[in-house]
Amino acid sequence: MHKFLLLAKVHSMPVTIQLIINGKPRSFDAENFTVAQLVVNLNLEGKRLAIECNGEIVPRSQFADTPLADGDKLEIVGAVGGG
């Protein structure tokens, strides 16, 4: 029985979380998913962004330390330059 448990753990399916981003559902295969990982996954690194998670602004300095969970609602706004 112990061998079975070990094999089940090794071959487990990826963890999928669903997030609502700017009103649209998106699924991600990730365990311990953070705002920083989301930014990379969406190809937004290096861009000037404001991110709100469940109604709270996430400071850029806390992107790597802010975990995301299934069902979280995010608003992502990018700054646009112009003149």
PDB file of N, CA, C and O in Angstrom:
ATOM      1  N   MET A   1       0.822  -1.193   0.000  1.00  0.00           N
ATOM      2  CA  MET A   1       0.000   0.000   0.000  1.00  0.00           C
ATOM      3  C   MET A   1       0.865   1.256   0.000  1.00  0.00           C
ATOM      4  O   MET A   1       0.494   2.257  -0.613  1.00  0.00           O
ATOM      5  N   HIS A   2       1.985   1.220   0.662  1.00  0.00           N
ATOM      6  CA  HIS A   2       2.846   2.402   0.699  1.00  0.00           C
ATOM      7  C   HIS A   2       3.382   2.743  -0.686  1.00  0.00           C
ATOM      8  O   HIS A   2       3.514   3.919  -1.024  1.00  0.00           O
ATOM      9  N   LYS A   3       3.692   1.728  -1.489  1.00  0.00           N
ATOM     10  CA  LYS A   3       4.176   1.994  -2.846  1.00  0.00           C
ATOM     11  C   LYS A   3       3.109   2.703  -3.667  1.00  0.00           C
ATOM     12  O   LYS A   3       3.420   3.616  -4.431  1.00  0.00           O
ATOM     13  N   PHE A   4       1.874   2.297  -3.518  1.00  0.00           N
ATOM     14  CA  PHE A   4       0.788   2.926  -4.260  1.00  0.00           C
ATOM     15  C   PHE A   4       0.672   4.403  -3.892  1.00  0.00           C
ATOM     16  O   PHE A   4       0.522   5.248  -4.775  1.00  0.00           O
ATOM     17  N   LEU A   5       0.739   4.715  -2.633  1.00  0.00           N
ATOM     18  CA  LEU A   5       0.633   6.103  -2.206  1.00  0.00           C
ATOM     19  C   LEU A   5       1.774   6.933  -2.768  1.00  0.00           C
ATOM     20  O   LEU A   5       1.564   8.070  -3.190  1.00  0.00           O
ATOM     21  N   LEU A   6       2.968   6.384  -2.777  1.00  0.00           N
ATOM     22  CA  LEU A   6       4.122   7.090  -3.307  1.00  0.00           C
ATOM     23  C   LEU A   6       3.945   7.343  -4.799  1.00  0.00           C
ATOM     24  O   LEU A   6       4.211   8.451  -5.267  1.00  0.00           O
ATOM     25  N   LEU A   7       3.503   6.346  -5.553  1.00  0.00           N
ATOM     26  CA  LEU A   7       3.299   6.520  -6.982  1.00  0.00           C
ATOM     27  C   LEU A   7       2.191   7.533  -7.270  1.00  0.00           C
ATOM     28  O   LEU A   7       2.303   8.329  -8.202  1.00  0.00           O
ATOM     29  N   ALA A   8       1.148   7.504  -6.490  1.00  0.00           N
ATOM     30  CA  ALA A   8       0.054   8.450  -6.690  1.00  0.00           C
ATOM     31  C   ALA A   8       0.547   9.880  -6.491  1.00  0.00           C
ATOM     32  O   ALA A   8       0.109  10.789  -7.196  1.00  0.00           O
ATOM     33  N   LYS A   9       1.427  10.079  -5.565  1.00  0.00           N
ATOM     34  CA  LYS A   9       1.951  11.409  -5.297  1.00  0.00           C
ATOM     35  C   LYS A   9       2.877  11.872  -6.424  1.00  0.00           C
ATOM     36  O   LYS A   9       2.825  13.035  -6.825  1.00  0.00           O
ATOM     37  N   VAL A  10       3.713  10.984  -6.932  1.00  0.00           N
ATOM     38  CA  VAL A  10       4.657  11.325  -7.985  1.00  0.00           C
ATOM     39  C   VAL A  10       3.929  11.663  -9.280  1.00  0.00           C
ATOM     40  O   VAL A  10       4.338  12.573 -10.001  1.00  0.00           O
ATOM     41  N   HIS A  11       2.862  10.943  -9.578  1.00  0.00           N
ATOM     42  CA  HIS A  11       2.154  11.115 -10.842  1.00  0.00           C
ATOM     43  C   HIS A  11       0.875  11.927 -10.690  1.00  0.00           C
ATOM     44  O   HIS A  11      -0.064  11.742 -11.464  1.00  0.00           O
ATOM     45  N   SER A  12       0.821  12.804  -9.728  1.00  0.00           N
ATOM     46  CA  SER A  12      -0.392  13.583  -9.510  1.00  0.00           C
ATOM     47  C   SER A  12      -0.576  14.599 -10.642  1.00  0.00           C
ATOM     48  O   SER A  12       0.387  15.038 -11.270  1.00  0.00           O
ATOM     49  N   MET A  13      -1.804  14.948 -10.876  1.00  0.00           N
ATOM     50  CA  MET A  13      -2.155  15.907 -11.917  1.00  0.00           C
ATOM     51  C   MET A  13      -1.749  17.312 -11.462  1.00  0.00           C
ATOM     52  O   MET A  13      -1.712  17.598 -10.266  1.00  0.00           O
ATOM     53  N   PRO A  14      -1.447  18.185 -12.429  1.00  0.00           N
ATOM     54  CA  PRO A  14      -1.120  19.561 -12.042  1.00  0.00           C
ATOM     55  C   PRO A  14      -2.322  20.229 -11.381  1.00  0.00           C
ATOM     56  O   PRO A  14      -3.476  19.924 -11.685  1.00  0.00           O
ATOM     57  N   VAL A  15      -2.022  21.124 -10.492  1.00  0.00           N
ATOM     58  CA  VAL A  15      -3.066  21.868  -9.813  1.00  0.00           C
ATOM     59  C   VAL A  15      -3.529  22.982 -10.757  1.00  0.00           C
ATOM     60  O   VAL A  15      -2.714  23.736 -11.289  1.00  0.00           O
ATOM     61  N   THR A  16      -4.827  23.071 -10.955  1.00  0.00           N
ATOM     62  CA  THR A  16      -5.384  24.107 -11.818  1.00  0.00           C
ATOM     63  C   THR A  16      -6.192  25.069 -10.961  1.00  0.00           C
ATOM     64  O   THR A  16      -7.030  24.657 -10.158  1.00  0.00           O
ATOM     65  N   ILE A  17      -5.929  26.347 -11.146  1.00  0.00           N
ATOM     66  CA  ILE A  17      -6.739  27.353 -10.461  1.00  0.00           C
ATOM     67  C   ILE A  17      -7.421  28.205 -11.520  1.00  0.00           C
ATOM     68  O   ILE A  17      -6.878  28.429 -12.602  1.00  0.00           O
ATOM     69  N   GLN A  18      -8.603  28.669 -11.196  1.00  0.00           N
ATOM     70  CA  GLN A  18      -9.315  29.572 -12.093  1.00  0.00           C
ATOM     71  C   GLN A  18      -9.369  30.942 -11.447  1.00  0.00           C
ATOM     72  O   GLN A  18      -9.760  31.096 -10.290  1.00  0.00           O
ATOM     73  N   LEU A  19      -8.965  31.932 -12.227  1.00  0.00           N
ATOM     74  CA  LEU A  19      -8.982  33.320 -11.783  1.00  0.00           C
ATOM     75  C   LEU A  19      -9.924  34.101 -12.690  1.00  0.00           C
ATOM     76  O   LEU A  19     -10.109  33.744 -13.853  1.00  0.00           O
ATOM     77  N   ILE A  20     -10.507  35.146 -12.170  1.00  0.00           N
ATOM     78  CA  ILE A  20     -11.307  36.058 -12.982  1.00  0.00           C
ATOM     79  C   ILE A  20     -10.441  37.295 -13.184  1.00  0.00           C
ATOM     80  O   ILE A  20     -10.156  38.026 -12.236  1.00  0.00           O
ATOM     81  N   ILE A  21     -10.024  37.525 -14.429  1.00  0.00           N
ATOM     82  CA  ILE A  21      -9.128  38.631 -14.742  1.00  0.00           C
ATOM     83  C   ILE A  21      -9.870  39.609 -15.642  1.00  0.00           C
ATOM     84  O   ILE A  21     -10.269  39.270 -16.756  1.00  0.00           O
ATOM     85  N   ASN A  22     -10.048  40.824 -15.144  1.00  0.00           N
ATOM     86  CA  ASN A  22     -10.790  41.860 -15.866  1.00  0.00           C
ATOM     87  C   ASN A  22     -12.141  41.325 -16.338  1.00  0.00           C
ATOM     88  O   ASN A  22     -12.579  41.594 -17.457  1.00  0.00           O
ATOM     89  N   GLY A  23     -12.789  40.560 -15.455  1.00  0.00           N
ATOM     90  CA  GLY A  23     -14.131  40.058 -15.726  1.00  0.00           C
ATOM     91  C   GLY A  23     -14.216  38.782 -16.526  1.00  0.00           C
ATOM     92  O   GLY A  23     -15.318  38.289 -16.769  1.00  0.00           O
ATOM     93  N   LYS A  24     -13.073  38.219 -16.954  1.00  0.00           N
ATOM     94  CA  LYS A  24     -13.085  37.008 -17.771  1.00  0.00           C
ATOM     95  C   LYS A  24     -12.387  35.863 -17.037  1.00  0.00           C
ATOM     96  O   LYS A  24     -11.309  36.053 -16.473  1.00  0.00           O
ATOM     97  N   PRO A  25     -13.000  34.669 -17.043  1.00  0.00           N
ATOM     98  CA  PRO A  25     -12.359  33.522 -16.378  1.00  0.00           C
ATOM     99  C   PRO A  25     -11.139  33.041 -17.154  1.00  0.00           C
ATOM    100  O   PRO A  25     -11.158  32.956 -18.382  1.00  0.00           O
ATOM    101  N   ARG A  26     -10.082  32.728 -16.416  1.00  0.00           N
ATOM    102  CA  ARG A  26      -8.848  32.174 -16.997  1.00  0.00           C
ATOM    103  C   ARG A  26      -8.373  31.063 -16.081  1.00  0.00           C
ATOM    104  O   ARG A  26      -8.432  31.196 -14.859  1.00  0.00           O
ATOM    105  N   SER A  27      -7.902  29.971 -16.659  1.00  0.00           N
ATOM    106  CA  SER A  27      -7.380  28.849 -15.878  1.00  0.00           C
ATOM    107  C   SER A  27      -5.875  28.776 -16.038  1.00  0.00           C
ATOM    108  O   SER A  27      -5.329  29.047 -17.108  1.00  0.00           O
ATOM    109  N   PHE A  28      -5.212  28.402 -14.944  1.00  0.00           N
ATOM    110  CA  PHE A  28      -3.753  28.282 -14.938  1.00  0.00           C
ATOM    111  C   PHE A  28      -3.366  26.992 -14.237  1.00  0.00           C
ATOM    112  O   PHE A  28      -3.925  26.658 -13.192  1.00  0.00           O
ATOM    113  N   ASP A  29      -2.409  26.263 -14.806  1.00  0.00           N
ATOM    114  CA  ASP A  29      -1.860  25.078 -14.163  1.00  0.00           C
ATOM    115  C   ASP A  29      -0.691  25.534 -13.304  1.00  0.00           C
ATOM    116  O   ASP A  29       0.402  25.797 -13.805  1.00  0.00           O
ATOM    117  N   ALA A  30      -0.935  25.622 -12.027  1.00  0.00           N
ATOM    118  CA  ALA A  30       0.119  26.099 -11.138  1.00  0.00           C
ATOM    119  C   ALA A  30      -0.205  25.777  -9.696  1.00  0.00           C
ATOM    120  O   ALA A  30      -1.360  25.799  -9.270  1.00  0.00           O
ATOM    121  N   GLU A  31       0.842  25.479  -8.963  1.00  0.00           N
ATOM    122  CA  GLU A  31       0.726  25.300  -7.524  1.00  0.00           C
ATOM    123  C   GLU A  31       1.528  26.425  -6.889  1.00  0.00           C
ATOM    124  O   GLU A  31       2.617  26.750  -7.362  1.00  0.00           O
ATOM    125  N   ASN A  32       1.010  27.016  -5.836  1.00  0.00           N
ATOM    126  CA  ASN A  32       1.663  28.166  -5.194  1.00  0.00           C
ATOM    127  C   ASN A  32       1.847  29.303  -6.193  1.00  0.00           C
ATOM    128  O   ASN A  32       2.942  29.851  -6.321  1.00  0.00           O
ATOM    129  N   PHE A  33       0.786  29.652  -6.893  1.00  0.00           N
ATOM    130  CA  PHE A  33       0.788  30.683  -7.930  1.00  0.00           C
ATOM    131  C   PHE A  33       0.738  32.064  -7.285  1.00  0.00           C
ATOM    132  O   PHE A  33      -0.091  32.308  -6.409  1.00  0.00           O
ATOM    133  N   THR A  34       1.614  32.963  -7.707  1.00  0.00           N
ATOM    134  CA  THR A  34       1.674  34.312  -7.143  1.00  0.00           C
ATOM    135  C   THR A  34       1.329  35.347  -8.215  1.00  0.00           C
ATOM    136  O   THR A  34       1.242  35.030  -9.402  1.00  0.00           O
ATOM    137  N   VAL A  35       1.138  36.574  -7.776  1.00  0.00           N
ATOM    138  CA  VAL A  35       0.892  37.668  -8.706  1.00  0.00           C
ATOM    139  C   VAL A  35       2.084  37.812  -9.655  1.00  0.00           C
ATOM    140  O   VAL A  35       1.888  38.053 -10.846  1.00  0.00           O
ATOM    141  N   ALA A  36       3.306  37.670  -9.158  1.00  0.00           N
ATOM    142  CA  ALA A  36       4.497  37.776 -10.007  1.00  0.00           C
ATOM    143  C   ALA A  36       4.483  36.709 -11.097  1.00  0.00           C
ATOM    144  O   ALA A  36       4.817  36.998 -12.246  1.00  0.00           O
ATOM    145  N   GLN A  37       4.099  35.480 -10.751  1.00  0.00           N
ATOM    146  CA  GLN A  37       4.029  34.412 -11.746  1.00  0.00           C
ATOM    147  C   GLN A  37       2.933  34.691 -12.769  1.00  0.00           C
ATOM    148  O   GLN A  37       3.085  34.370 -13.948  1.00  0.00           O
ATOM    149  N   LEU A  38       1.838  35.282 -12.325  1.00  0.00           N
ATOM    150  CA  LEU A  38       0.761  35.651 -13.238  1.00  0.00           C
ATOM    151  C   LEU A  38       1.251  36.673 -14.253  1.00  0.00           C
ATOM    152  O   LEU A  38       0.969  36.556 -15.446  1.00  0.00           O
ATOM    153  N   VAL A  39       1.984  37.674 -13.781  1.00  0.00           N
ATOM    154  CA  VAL A  39       2.514  38.713 -14.665  1.00  0.00           C
ATOM    155  C   VAL A  39       3.399  38.083 -15.736  1.00  0.00           C
ATOM    156  O   VAL A  39       3.301  38.448 -16.908  1.00  0.00           O
ATOM    157  N   VAL A  40       4.253  37.153 -15.355  1.00  0.00           N
ATOM    158  CA  VAL A  40       5.120  36.463 -16.316  1.00  0.00           C
ATOM    159  C   VAL A  40       4.274  35.632 -17.276  1.00  0.00           C
ATOM    160  O   VAL A  40       4.489  35.662 -18.487  1.00  0.00           O
ATOM    161  N   ASN A  41       3.307  34.886 -16.728  1.00  0.00           N
ATOM    162  CA  ASN A  41       2.457  34.015 -17.528  1.00  0.00           C
ATOM    163  C   ASN A  41       1.677  34.802 -18.583  1.00  0.00           C
ATOM    164  O   ASN A  41       1.428  34.293 -19.676  1.00  0.00           O
ATOM    165  N   LEU A  42       1.294  36.025 -18.266  1.00  0.00           N
ATOM    166  CA  LEU A  42       0.540  36.869 -19.194  1.00  0.00           C
ATOM    167  C   LEU A  42       1.450  37.725 -20.080  1.00  0.00           C
ATOM    168  O   LEU A  42       0.965  38.564 -20.839  1.00  0.00           O
ATOM    169  N   ASN A  43       2.757  37.517 -19.987  1.00  0.00           N
ATOM    170  CA  ASN A  43       3.745  38.281 -20.768  1.00  0.00           C
ATOM    171  C   ASN A  43       3.632  39.785 -20.522  1.00  0.00           C
ATOM    172  O   ASN A  43       3.682  40.588 -21.454  1.00  0.00           O
ATOM    173  N   LEU A  44       3.479  40.148 -19.247  1.00  0.00           N
ATOM    174  CA  LEU A  44       3.348  41.557 -18.874  1.00  0.00           C
ATOM    175  C   LEU A  44       4.551  42.085 -18.113  1.00  0.00           C
ATOM    176  O   LEU A  44       4.532  43.222 -17.643  1.00  0.00           O
ATOM    177  N   GLU A  45       5.623  41.258 -17.979  1.00  0.00           N
ATOM    178  CA  GLU A  45       6.776  41.715 -17.221  1.00  0.00           C
ATOM    179  C   GLU A  45       7.410  42.925 -17.905  1.00  0.00           C
ATOM    180  O   GLU A  45       7.479  43.005 -19.132  1.00  0.00           O
ATOM    181  N   GLY A  46       7.868  43.861 -17.077  1.00  0.00           N
ATOM    182  CA  GLY A  46       8.489  45.080 -17.573  1.00  0.00           C
ATOM    183  C   GLY A  46       7.498  46.186 -17.904  1.00  0.00           C
ATOM    184  O   GLY A  46       7.905  47.307 -18.208  1.00  0.00           O
ATOM    185  N   LYS A  47       6.217  45.891 -17.851  1.00  0.00           N
ATOM    186  CA  LYS A  47       5.196  46.903 -18.158  1.00  0.00           C
ATOM    187  C   LYS A  47       4.763  47.609 -16.873  1.00  0.00           C
ATOM    188  O   LYS A  47       4.856  47.048 -15.781  1.00  0.00           O
ATOM    189  N   ARG A  48       4.300  48.817 -17.016  1.00  0.00           N
ATOM    190  CA  ARG A  48       3.788  49.574 -15.870  1.00  0.00           C
ATOM    191  C   ARG A  48       2.351  49.129 -15.628  1.00  0.00           C
ATOM    192  O   ARG A  48       1.463  49.384 -16.441  1.00  0.00           O
ATOM    193  N   LEU A  49       2.138  48.457 -14.494  1.00  0.00           N
ATOM    194  CA  LEU A  49       0.840  47.861 -14.189  1.00  0.00           C
ATOM    195  C   LEU A  49       0.327  48.277 -12.830  1.00  0.00           C
ATOM    196  O   LEU A  49       1.093  48.591 -11.919  1.00  0.00           O
ATOM    197  N   ALA A  50      -0.987  48.270 -12.716  1.00  0.00           N
ATOM    198  CA  ALA A  50      -1.645  48.321 -11.416  1.00  0.00           C
ATOM    199  C   ALA A  50      -2.486  47.055 -11.350  1.00  0.00           C
ATOM    200  O   ALA A  50      -3.255  46.762 -12.265  1.00  0.00           O
ATOM    201  N   ILE A  51      -2.336  46.305 -10.259  1.00  0.00           N
ATOM    202  CA  ILE A  51      -3.086  45.055 -10.106  1.00  0.00           C
ATOM    203  C   ILE A  51      -3.865  45.099  -8.801  1.00  0.00           C
ATOM    204  O   ILE A  51      -3.329  45.396  -7.734  1.00  0.00           O
ATOM    205  N   GLU A  52      -5.132  44.797  -8.927  1.00  0.00           N
ATOM    206  CA  GLU A  52      -6.027  44.721  -7.781  1.00  0.00           C
ATOM    207  C   GLU A  52      -6.478  43.266  -7.654  1.00  0.00           C
ATOM    208  O   GLU A  52      -6.898  42.647  -8.632  1.00  0.00           O
ATOM    209  N   CYS A  53      -6.385  42.735  -6.445  1.00  0.00           N
ATOM    210  CA  CYS A  53      -6.804  41.358  -6.182  1.00  0.00           C
ATOM    211  C   CYS A  53      -7.896  41.391  -5.116  1.00  0.00           C
ATOM    212  O   CYS A  53      -7.667  41.824  -3.987  1.00  0.00           O
ATOM    213  N   ASN A  54      -9.074  40.930  -5.491  1.00  0.00           N
ATOM    214  CA  ASN A  54     -10.217  40.891  -4.571  1.00  0.00           C
ATOM    215  C   ASN A  54     -10.466  42.248  -3.904  1.00  0.00           C
ATOM    216  O   ASN A  54     -10.754  42.329  -2.710  1.00  0.00           O
ATOM    217  N   GLY A  55     -10.347  43.306  -4.707  1.00  0.00           N
ATOM    218  CA  GLY A  55     -10.650  44.644  -4.211  1.00  0.00           C
ATOM    219  C   GLY A  55      -9.513  45.367  -3.535  1.00  0.00           C
ATOM    220  O   GLY A  55      -9.685  46.508  -3.104  1.00  0.00           O
ATOM    221  N   GLU A  56      -8.344  44.735  -3.425  1.00  0.00           N
ATOM    222  CA  GLU A  56      -7.188  45.361  -2.760  1.00  0.00           C
ATOM    223  C   GLU A  56      -6.053  45.538  -3.760  1.00  0.00           C
ATOM    224  O   GLU A  56      -5.698  44.602  -4.477  1.00  0.00           O
ATOM    225  N   ILE A  57      -5.487  46.739  -3.807  1.00  0.00           N
ATOM    226  CA  ILE A  57      -4.330  46.989  -4.668  1.00  0.00           C
ATOM    227  C   ILE A  57      -3.137  46.187  -4.149  1.00  0.00           C
ATOM    228  O   ILE A  57      -2.870  46.162  -2.947  1.00  0.00           O
ATOM    229  N   VAL A  58      -2.425  45.534  -5.066  1.00  0.00           N
ATOM    230  CA  VAL A  58      -1.221  44.783  -4.703  1.00  0.00           C
ATOM    231  C   VAL A  58      -0.018  45.635  -5.112  1.00  0.00           C
ATOM    232  O   VAL A  58       0.209  45.842  -6.304  1.00  0.00           O
ATOM    233  N   PRO A  59       0.756  46.131  -4.144  1.00  0.00           N
ATOM    234  CA  PRO A  59       1.954  46.899  -4.500  1.00  0.00           C
ATOM    235  C   PRO A  59       2.946  46.031  -5.278  1.00  0.00           C
ATOM    236  O   PRO A  59       3.108  44.848  -4.981  1.00  0.00           O
ATOM    237  N   ARG A  60       3.602  46.620  -6.264  1.00  0.00           N
ATOM    238  CA  ARG A  60       4.572  45.879  -7.083  1.00  0.00           C
ATOM    239  C   ARG A  60       5.598  45.164  -6.202  1.00  0.00           C
ATOM    240  O   ARG A  60       6.024  44.055  -6.523  1.00  0.00           O
ATOM    241  N   SER A  61       5.991  45.786  -5.112  1.00  0.00           N
ATOM    242  CA  SER A  61       6.992  45.182  -4.223  1.00  0.00           C
ATOM    243  C   SER A  61       6.484  43.900  -3.567  1.00  0.00           C
ATOM    244  O   SER A  61       7.275  43.137  -3.013  1.00  0.00           O
ATOM    245  N   GLN A  62       5.176  43.654  -3.623  1.00  0.00           N
ATOM    246  CA  GLN A  62       4.595  42.459  -3.007  1.00  0.00           C
ATOM    247  C   GLN A  62       4.095  41.434  -4.023  1.00  0.00           C
ATOM    248  O   GLN A  62       3.486  40.440  -3.629  1.00  0.00           O
ATOM    249  N   PHE A  63       4.336  41.649  -5.328  1.00  0.00           N
ATOM    250  CA  PHE A  63       3.879  40.705  -6.349  1.00  0.00           C
ATOM    251  C   PHE A  63       4.363  39.285  -6.055  1.00  0.00           C
ATOM    252  O   PHE A  63       3.577  38.339  -6.116  1.00  0.00           O
ATOM    253  N   ALA A  64       5.645  39.129  -5.737  1.00  0.00           N
ATOM    254  CA  ALA A  64       6.216  37.789  -5.520  1.00  0.00           C
ATOM    255  C   ALA A  64       5.701  37.142  -4.236  1.00  0.00           C
ATOM    256  O   ALA A  64       5.717  35.918  -4.111  1.00  0.00           O
ATOM    257  N   ASP A  65       5.250  37.943  -3.297  1.00  0.00           N
ATOM    258  CA  ASP A  65       4.805  37.423  -2.002  1.00  0.00           C
ATOM    259  C   ASP A  65       3.287  37.352  -1.874  1.00  0.00           C
ATOM    260  O   ASP A  65       2.772  37.047  -0.799  1.00  0.00           O
ATOM    261  N   THR A  66       2.565  37.631  -2.961  1.00  0.00           N
ATOM    262  CA  THR A  66       1.104  37.618  -2.908  1.00  0.00           C
ATOM    263  C   THR A  66       0.575  36.381  -3.624  1.00  0.00           C
ATOM    264  O   THR A  66       0.563  36.329  -4.854  1.00  0.00           O
ATOM    265  N   PRO A  67       0.137  35.385  -2.853  1.00  0.00           N
ATOM    266  CA  PRO A  67      -0.374  34.160  -3.477  1.00  0.00           C
ATOM    267  C   PRO A  67      -1.764  34.377  -4.074  1.00  0.00           C
ATOM    268  O   PRO A  67      -2.543  35.201  -3.594  1.00  0.00           O
ATOM    269  N   LEU A  68      -2.050  33.627  -5.117  1.00  0.00           N
ATOM    270  CA  LEU A  68      -3.377  33.649  -5.729  1.00  0.00           C
ATOM    271  C   LEU A  68      -4.053  32.309  -5.483  1.00  0.00           C
ATOM    272  O   LEU A  68      -3.399  31.266  -5.452  1.00  0.00           O
ATOM    273  N   ALA A  69      -5.362  32.348  -5.309  1.00  0.00           N
ATOM    274  CA  ALA A  69      -6.125  31.133  -5.033  1.00  0.00           C
ATOM    275  C   ALA A  69      -7.277  31.025  -6.022  1.00  0.00           C
ATOM    276  O   ALA A  69      -7.711  32.013  -6.615  1.00  0.00           O
ATOM    277  N   ASP A  70      -7.750  29.816  -6.180  1.00  0.00           N
ATOM    278  CA  ASP A  70      -8.872  29.543  -7.061  1.00  0.00           C
ATOM    279  C   ASP A  70     -10.028  30.492  -6.741  1.00  0.00           C
ATOM    280  O   ASP A  70     -10.438  30.615  -5.586  1.00  0.00           O
ATOM    281  N   GLY A  71     -10.547  31.161  -7.769  1.00  0.00           N
ATOM    282  CA  GLY A  71     -11.680  32.062  -7.589  1.00  0.00           C
ATOM    283  C   GLY A  71     -11.325  33.515  -7.336  1.00  0.00           C
ATOM    284  O   GLY A  71     -12.212  34.368  -7.292  1.00  0.00           O
ATOM    285  N   ASP A  72     -10.028  33.818  -7.167  1.00  0.00           N
ATOM    286  CA  ASP A  72      -9.641  35.219  -6.949  1.00  0.00           C
ATOM    287  C   ASP A  72     -10.058  36.067  -8.146  1.00  0.00           C
ATOM    288  O   ASP A  72     -10.040  35.613  -9.291  1.00  0.00           O
ATOM    289  N   LYS A  73     -10.436  37.314  -7.851  1.00  0.00           N
ATOM    290  CA  LYS A  73     -10.841  38.268  -8.886  1.00  0.00           C
ATOM    291  C   LYS A  73      -9.787  39.355  -8.981  1.00  0.00           C
ATOM    292  O   LYS A  73      -9.481  40.032  -8.000  1.00  0.00           O
ATOM    293  N   LEU A  74      -9.235  39.513 -10.178  1.00  0.00           N
ATOM    294  CA  LEU A  74      -8.181  40.501 -10.393  1.00  0.00           C
ATOM    295  C   LEU A  74      -8.585  41.498 -11.453  1.00  0.00           C
ATOM    296  O   LEU A  74      -9.283  41.169 -12.412  1.00  0.00           O
ATOM    297  N   GLU A  75      -8.136  42.711 -11.263  1.00  0.00           N
ATOM    298  CA  GLU A  75      -8.235  43.753 -12.273  1.00  0.00           C
ATOM    299  C   GLU A  75      -6.801  44.170 -12.567  1.00  0.00           C
ATOM    300  O   GLU A  75      -6.042  44.510 -11.660  1.00  0.00           O
ATOM    301  N   ILE A  76      -6.443  44.142 -13.836  1.00  0.00           N
ATOM    302  CA  ILE A  76      -5.091  44.520 -14.258  1.00  0.00           C
ATOM    303  C   ILE A  76      -5.234  45.694 -15.218  1.00  0.00           C
ATOM    304  O   ILE A  76      -5.930  45.611 -16.230  1.00  0.00           O
ATOM    305  N   VAL A  77      -4.560  46.785 -14.878  1.00  0.00           N
ATOM    306  CA  VAL A  77      -4.606  47.988 -15.703  1.00  0.00           C
ATOM    307  C   VAL A  77      -3.177  48.364 -16.049  1.00  0.00           C
ATOM    308  O   VAL A  77      -2.317  48.430 -15.171  1.00  0.00           O
ATOM    309  N   GLY A  78      -2.922  48.611 -17.331  1.00  0.00           N
ATOM    310  CA  GLY A  78      -1.605  49.041 -17.780  1.00  0.00           C
ATOM    311  C   GLY A  78      -1.592  50.533 -18.025  1.00  0.00           C
ATOM    312  O   GLY A  78      -2.553  51.094 -18.551  1.00  0.00           O
ATOM    313  N   ALA A  79      -0.495  51.179 -17.639  1.00  0.00           N
ATOM    314  CA  ALA A  79      -0.340  52.616 -17.870  1.00  0.00           C
ATOM    315  C   ALA A  79      -0.014  52.838 -19.347  1.00  0.00           C
ATOM    316  O   ALA A  79       0.781  52.111 -19.942  1.00  0.00           O
ATOM    317  N   VAL A  80      -0.641  53.851 -19.917  1.00  0.00           N
ATOM    318  CA  VAL A  80      -0.414  54.184 -21.322  1.00  0.00           C
ATOM    319  C   VAL A  80       0.178  55.581 -21.383  1.00  0.00           C
ATOM    320  O   VAL A  80      -0.388  56.537 -20.853  1.00  0.00           O
ATOM    321  N   GLY A  81       1.329  55.683 -22.040  1.00  0.00           N
ATOM    322  CA  GLY A  81       1.965  56.995 -22.185  1.00  0.00           C
ATOM    323  C   GLY A  81       1.373  57.743 -23.369  1.00  0.00           C
ATOM    324  O   GLY A  81       0.747  57.148 -24.246  1.00  0.00           O
ATOM    325  N   GLY A  82       1.570  58.992 -23.381  1.00  0.00           N
ATOM    326  CA  GLY A  82       1.064  59.795 -24.490  1.00  0.00           C
ATOM    327  C   GLY A  82       1.232  61.262 -24.185  1.00  0.00           C
ATOM    328  O   GLY A  82       1.772  61.639 -23.144  1.00  0.00           O
ATOM    329  N   GLY A  83       0.793  62.041 -25.050  1.00  0.00           N
ATOM    330  CA  GLY A  83       0.933  63.451 -24.758  1.00  0.00           C
ATOM    331  C   GLY A  83       0.304  64.233 -25.766  1.00  0.00           C
ATOM    332  O   GLY A  83       0.317  65.462 -25.692  1.00  0.00           O
TER     333      GLY A  83
END
